[in-house]
Amino acid sequence: MSVVALPQSTISTRRIAWHTFRAMLVRDLRVLRGQLGSLLTRSVMQPLAFTFVFTYVMPKIGMAGTPGVDGRGFATILVPGLVAITIAIQGIMAVTMPLLLEFSYNREIEDRAMAPVPIWLIGVAKITSGALQALAAGALVFPIVLLVHAEDQAPYVHVYSWPLFIAVALLSALLGSASGLLLGTVIDIKRAQQFFAVVVTPMTMLGCVYYSWSTLGPLPWLQYAVLLNPVVYMSEGLRASLTPQLAHMPAIAFMSALAGGTVIVGWAAVTRFVARVVD
């Protein structure tokens, strides 16, 4: 059997592309380290507010649900959903907002486009950086939900399947950041606040964050309509790996949606990003 050696120029090009890709990631992470306080604030405030109200305040004023010790308390239902929505929103925000600035005010995208790599690789680097930030934000939710609750409202959460948990978390983060890249190339910075107000709130309230998808059975029209929301699959996937004692969507359904959505949205985002940079 003969071995075909790659041309030295091809190897050098790939090495340069890899080093440049890694340098862009390191640069983004260093910038993030300088903005760590902002990341903590964005990631913590929503989970902390909902956890404090629903698992501490309401039980204290006599509006408690089923205690968490049986694995079916509201705190238990809440954990996967809060992790999912945090990953989704932070993945979007980590990519969209800086990209809008780069395309409009500081024109930093022009400097990045001069890097010795294909433009599509710059888009992939942005998706990767956003996914890492989304995963970090999602991890911050766990200490909040595990510590902030009334005495008998502790969530019953455990990673029952590490492979499933890791796969769902990675795909969720990549899908969120890919969506952020796509949004950053199609919306106008002057209308960004209006857009997020219209999109983020329905995405949160109808993303099976505070309830499981199966509980929408009495409203079949809504149960199928929310399937257009990617957060539904993130929530249900994390619910299957963290709280399988609760009803959740079949694994084949949410894994297919997350994997397929990541590929389709990622391709559309990178394609649109290249077109926008070239223009």
N, C-alpha and C positions, 0 to 999 in steps of 0.2 A: 504493500500500500504506500503510495507516494504522499508526501506532505507538501502542501502548497504554502510557501512562505508569503506573508503579506509584505507589500512594498514598504520600505523604510519610511517613505513620505506619509503613507497611511497611518503607520504606527505613531509617527510624530504628531500628526494632526489629531489623532484620538487622544494622545497624551496631553496636548495643549488644551483640547476641549474639556477634558476631565479636570485639569488643574484650574482652568478658568471657571468652570461650573462650581467647583469646590470653593474657590475664592469668593464668588458671588454669594454663596451660602454663608460663608464665614463672615463676610461683610454685613449681611442682613442680621445675623445673630449678634454681632457686636453692637449694631444699632439698637437691636431689641434689648440688649443688656443695659444700655443707657436709658431705655424707656421702660424698665421693668416695673416701675411704680404704676405707669399707665396700663400696662398689661394686667397687673394684679387687680387694679380697680375695675377694668372692663370685664374681667373674667369672674370676679367674686361677687359683684353687687347684685346681679339678678338672682343667682342661686341662693345667696345669703338672705335676700329679701323674702323669697318664696318659702325657703326652709324655715325662717324665723316665724313667719305668719302662720303657715299651715301645720307645722309640727311643734311649735312652742306656744305661740299666742293663743291659737284656737283651742288647743287642749286645756290651757290654763283658765280660759273663760267658759269652760264647760261645753265646748263644741268639738270635742275629740271624736275621732272615728275609732276604728278597731285598733287596739294596741299593736305595736309593731312586733311584739314577741312571737306572734304566730306566722310571721312572714307575709301578712296581707294588709298591714297598716298602710296608711297613705304615704308615710315617709318612705316605705319600701317601694311603692309604685313610683314615687317622685324621683328617686335617685337615677335610674337609667335615663329618664327623660331630660333631667337637668344636665347630665353629662352630655347627652346628644345635642341639645340645643346650644350649649356652650361651645362645643366643638364646631358646630355648623356656623354660628354667628361669628366666632373669632376667626375661623378659617376664611370667611367672606371678608370681614373687616380688615384682616391683616394684609390682604392682597388688594382689595378694591380701593381703599382710601389712599394708600401710597401711590398706586398706579394712576389715579385721577390727578394727583399732584404732579406726577412725572410727565403726564401728557399735557398739562395745562400751564402750571406756574413755573416750576423750577426746571422743566425740560430735561430732567436727569436721564430720561429714557434715551436721549440722543447719545449720551456718554456710554451707556450700557450697550447700545447698538454698535458701537465701535469696537467692542471686545472681539477677539479673534475666534469667535464661535458662531455657529448658525443662529439666526434670530430666534428660531423655535426653541433652542436650548435655553435662551434667556427666559422665555415663558415657562418652560419646565422648571427652571430654578425658582421662579416666583411661586409656582404651585408647591414645590417641595418646601420652601421656606415657610409659606403660609400653613402648610400641613403640620410642620413641627411646632409652630406657635399654637395651632389649634389643639394639638395633643397636650401641650404644656398647660393650656387653659383648662382643658377637660380634667386633667389630673388634679387641679386645684379645687375642683368641686367636691371630691371625696372627703377631705378633712372637714369641710363645712357641713355636709349632710350627716356625717358620723358624729359630730360634736354638738351641733345646734339642734336640740329637740327637747321636748318635755320628758319627764322621767320614764314614762311607759310608752314612748313613741319612737324609740330607737329603730332605725331601719334594719331589716334583716337582709344583708347584702353579702354575697360571697362570689368570687370568680369560680364558677363551676367548670368552665372550659376555657383554659388560657388560649389555645389556638383560635377558638371562635372569638373570644374577647379581643385579641390582638388584631385579627383580620377585620372585625367590624370597626374597631377604633381607627385603624389605618385607612380603610376605605372611606369612612366617614370624614376623616380629616382631609384626605385627598379630594373627595367630592366637594367638600365645603370650600377649599382653597381654589379648586378649578372653577367653581361657580363664581368665586370672587374675581378671578382673572377675566372670566367672560363678562361679568357685569362691569368691570373696570374699563372694558373696551367699547361698551355699547351705551352707557349712560353719560349724560352731561353733568359735569361737576356742579353746575348751577342748580340742578334738579336732584342732586344726590340725596338731600335730606327728605324731600318729598317721596322719592323712590323707596328709601329704606322704611319710611313710616308706613307706606302702603304694603310693602312686602314682608318686613320682619315680623310685624305683629301677627298677621294671619299665619305666617310660617310657624310662629311659636304656639299660638292658641290651637291650631289645627294640626300640630305635628305629633300628636299622641304623647306629649310631654307629661301631662298631668293625668293621663288615663291610658289604658291599653287600647289597641286597635279593635280588639274583639268586643269591647264594651259599647262600641258604636252600632252594634247589631240592631237595636230598635230604630236606628236611622240609616237604613241601607243606602239611601242616596248620598248621605254624607260619608258613610263608611267607604264607599268607592271613590268619591270625589277627592278625599284626602290622600288617596294613593298617588296623586300628582305631586305631593309634597315630599321631598327627599328626606326631611327630618323624621317622617313616619318610619322609614326603614332603619334609620339610625337608632331611634328610640326602641323599636321592636328588636333590633339586633342586640343592643346592649341589655335589653330586658331578658332576652333568651340566655345570655351568658352570665348575667349577674343575679337575676331573680327568676329562674326557670319555674319556680313554684307558682308563678303567676301566668295567666293566659298570655300567649304571645303568638306572633305570626310564624308560620313555618320557616325553618332556616333557608330552604331552597328559595323561598319568595324574597326575603330581605337580602340574602347574599347575591342573588341574581340582579336585583334592582340596584344594589350598591355598586357591584362590579360593573354592570352594564352602564349605569349612570356615570361612573367615574371615567370610563373609556369614552363615552359619547360626549359628555360635557368637557372633558379634558381635551379631546380632539378639536371640538368646536372653539374652545377658549384659545388654544394655541394657534389655530388657524386664523382666528379673528385678531389675535395679538400681532401676528406676523404682518397681516394686511394693514393694521393700524400703524405699526412702526414704519413700514415701507412708505405708506402715504404721508 
